[in-house]
C-alpha cells in the first residue's frame, strides 16, 4: 500500500494537472462584422487643373465636373479655396442622385511669381 507521504504529492500533481487543463478551454471568438466599403458620394471627374502660363492680372476660369453618386439629392453648402486668388462658384440647388453639376473655379494672377 502507498504511504501517505507518497500519496499526497501524487494527488497534488493530479489535481494541479486537472486544474491547469481545465483553464485551457477557450471561448469561441465572436465573428467580426465586416463593414462595406465607403461609397464616394461626390465623384469628381478630375481633382486638379493646370492653367499653364497665365498673363498677370488676367483672370481665368475652369469648370470642375462632379457627379452625385449618392441615393439622395446633394447640396453643396460650402466650397473653399486655399487662397484669396482662387474663387469657387457653385449652384446652391440640389444635385439629384446620379446627376452631374460643376464647380466653376476662377483664378486671378494679380501678383507675379509661381504658385502651387
N, C-alpha and C positions, 0 to 999 in steps of 0.2 A: 504494500500500500504506500502511496505517496505521503510524505511527511508534510506538515503544514508549512514548513519553510520553503518547500519546493512548489507547493500548490498555489500559494499566494502570488508569487512572481508570475507563474503561468497564467493564472486568472487575470492578473493585472495586464499582461501582454494581450490576451484575447480581448478583454474589454476595451483597451486602448485601440486596438486594430479595428474593432467594430465601430467605435465612435468616429474614428478618422474616416473610415469608408462611408459611413452614413453622411458625413459632411460633404462628400464628393458629388452628390447629386446636384444637378443644375436645373434651374427653371428655364423652360424654353423661351427663347427671345421673342419679343413681340415683333411682328413684321413691320418694317419701316414703310410708311406710306410714301409713295413717290409723288412728287409734285410735277404737274405738267409744265412743259417749257413755257416761259412767259411769252405772251403774244405782243409783238411790236404794233401798238395801236396806230402810231403816226409813222408811216413809211415814207421817208424822204427818198426821192429818186437819186439825188446827189447831195452831199453834205458840204462840198467846197466848190468854189469857182475862182478861176484865175482871170482877172480883168486884163492882164498883160500890162503894157506901159500906158499910163493914163496921163494926159496933159494936166498940168497944175490948174486948179480951180475949175475943172470941167467935170461936173457930176456924171456918174454912170450908174446904171441900174441892171439888176438881174433878177429873174423870177425863179425861185426855187419851187419846184412842183412836189406836192406830197399827196399821199392817199390815206384816207381813213380806213384802216384795216380792222377797226372795232366793229361791234354789233349794234352800236347806238350812235346817234349824231354826236359830232365832236365840235366843241367850241374852243378856239384858241383865245384864252383870256389875256395872255401876255407873251410877247416875243421881245427878247432883249439882245442888243448888240454889245460887243465888248468895248467899244469906244464911241465917242460922240460923232466921229466922222462917218459912221455907218448907221443908216436909219432903216429899220424894217417897217413894212406896211402889210397888213393882212386884213382879210374880211372878218368882221365880228359876227357874221351869220353862221349858223351851224353847218358843218360839212356832214352830209348824210353818210351812213355806213356804206363803204365801197366806192364813194365818190372821191374826186380829186379836187384840189384847190392849189393856190400859190401863195407864197410869201415873197413880196417884192422887196428887194434889198437895194438901197441906194448908198453910194459911196462918193464922197466929195474929197478929192485930194487937194485941200486948201493949202497944206504945208508941203514943202519939198522933203524928199527922203524916201527911204524904203520902209515899208510896213509889212507886218506879217499877221 
